[in-house]
Amino acid sequence: MYKDCIGKTTIATKIAQNLLIVNRLNVLLNLVIAM
């Protein structure tokens, strides 16, 4: 039970980090397109 909870939290953290990276890439792309 405890280990399962930690596993889910780790997965959620990885997903959140991936979303942040994607958001940054999108911002960079938008800046390039704006130029």
Secondary structure, DSSP 4 states (H G I P E B T S, - for coil): -HHHHHHHHHHHHHHHHHHHHHHHHHHHHHHHHH-
